[in-house]
Amino acid sequence: MHLDPAFLARLVCPSSKRPLRKATAAELAAVNARIAAGAARTRGGDAVQSPLASALVVEGGEWLYQVREGIPILLTPEAIAL
């Protein structure tokens, strides 16, 4: 995932207003393992069906937002617990 650093610096969680950062490989691997096991759900309660290639993590590390085709999906119900 390539996001312009200046653009990334302006992004915040729509719920908490805390800054976002790129997810690490370890964070993505952990979430993708939960997705494969059928255990990952969005904040809105929907099961996550597809593995994540990239994501943004809320400062503090409780939630992440996936990035699809280079576009951050910053909708609170779409957040996935870490």
C-alpha positions, 0 to 999 in steps of 0.5 A, a space after each residue: 500500500 502506498 499512501 502519501 505520508 502527508 495524506 496519512 498524517 491527516 487521517 484519523 479514526 472517524 470514531 475516536 479522532 485518534 491518528 492512524 498508521 499503517 498496519 504492520 505485517 504481524 498485525 495483518 497476519 494476525 487479523 488474516 488468521 482470524 479471518 481464515 478461522 471465521 472469527 473476525 467481525 467488523 465493529 458493525 457485527 458482520 463477518 469479515 470474509 476476505 483477507 486484508 492486503 493492507 490496513 490502517 491501525 488506530 493509535 492505541 491498536 484496538 481497531 483497524 480499517 482496511 484499505 481497498 485498492 488504495 482507498 482507506 475505508 474509514 467507516 466506523 461499522 467497518 472497523 475490525 478489532 485487533 
